[in-house]
Amino acid sequence: MRKLVLILLIACLVFGGVMGYLRAQSSQPAAPAETPVPETAEPAAAETPKPEASVAPSGELQMEDLEYDTVDLNRLYSLYSPEKTVLTANDRAENWGDYFYFLSSQVDSVEKLLVSLYANYGAELLWSDVAEGEDTYADLAVKGAEKSLLQLAAIEGFARENGVELTEEDRQALAQQQAEDMAAACGADATDADFAAFLAQRHMSRELYDRLQTADALYDAGFRKLYGEHGEALEDAAALQYLEDNSYLSASHILLLTMDPKTGEKLDEAQTAEKAETARRLAEELQAIEDPEELLRRFDQLKGEYCEDTGKALYPAGYTFTPRTMAAEFEAACKAMAPYEVSDPVESRYGYHIIMRLPPDADALLFSSKSAPITAREAAASAAYGERLQAYLDGMDVEAAEGFEKPDLLAYING
């Protein structure tokens, strides 16, 4: 499911600014680790000397063990009353209390980033250091807060203008989620007052919490209305264009392993020779078939009988992948073939591959080593939805409120 990267409790700044609209499938289960073919070729990183620092039992750095500059959030918050209007977006007034929540989230993210850079690379950075272009880390935190607030307003405004409404099922799911959040934060017997106090400690009002939860639901409801539950309303042409724009390749293969997938040990010479001979025989049979439908049918039969790639359970029709995500030999062979062409046996460190290049397919499952696969159509629809929301955000009439000045974080640093 597509979800917006919640500008909720996980607002995040990483050099370039706030994370985008989509929760990039990282919440979905990962592909099986034993899949032998997909491979991101990344050279081993050189060992970087790290400064001594205390770590938690889990191995994580403890921020309190390092000296670093922090922002005095309490003093910063007292600049304005929570109800003070800081800007208007399409005539909707946004207040200091909500703005400050996003600002405090950005501040927390930057502080963790500075500590992480120090812990891992010995880089002693300050809030006043330049992070990107001419912007300091302090500048990016302030810009990120405003952008987060405007993203929230854009989701709400887009929903209103496109007639997106929550269903009763959506509202029940929201109520259930809020009950679970209350119990997780404050215990099974938590009251609304308990939860409001918990949120206040994190610079969030209950009203903002409800607003953010609703916006998240509206985001999904908007996708369903425009594109269907899984993007099925998107036209084939748009999905195929997405594949072309992102340089996807598609292929199926029969893999004959010459190594033990669990231990990585190579098979002996006799076993390897037998696999090579089988691969040669299968390739010759398949290359002799000229009719694409017959070729697909026979290839699938032989794949079911001989293929030792454990990834075929998750990707039964083959792989649709981007450059540098597969074994280099596999990718090179795919690029060299036309659709429905079958390769000679291709040897990689895994074994022998008999590869059949496939034409692009709007409903092909996209390979990911980090998340469950989604179809090209759904990925294209998610991208199109993000573009429409961004266009709406870019077109909003945003005006600064009289009497409000963006805070200078450097004036609130605890030295």
Secondary structure, DSSP 8 states (H G I E B T S, - for coil): ------TTTT--B-SS-B--SS--STTS----TT-SSB----------------B-TTS-B-GGGS---EE-HHHHHTTS-TT-EEEEETTEEEEHHHHHHHHHHHHHHHHHHHHHHHHHH-----TTSEEETTEEHHHHHHHHHHHHHHHHHHHHHHHHHTT----HHHHHHHHHHHHHHHHHHH-TT--HHHHHHHHHTTT--HHHHHHHHHHHHHHHHHHHHHH-TTSTTS-HHHHHHHHHHTT-EEEEEEEEESB-TTT--B--HHHHHHHHHHHHHHHHHHHT---HHHHHHHHHHHHHHH---GGGGT-TT-EEE-TTSB-HHHHHHHHHS-TT-B-S-EE-SSEEEEEEE----TT-BB--SSS---BHHHHHHHHHHHHHHHHHHHTS-EEE-TT-----GGGGEE-
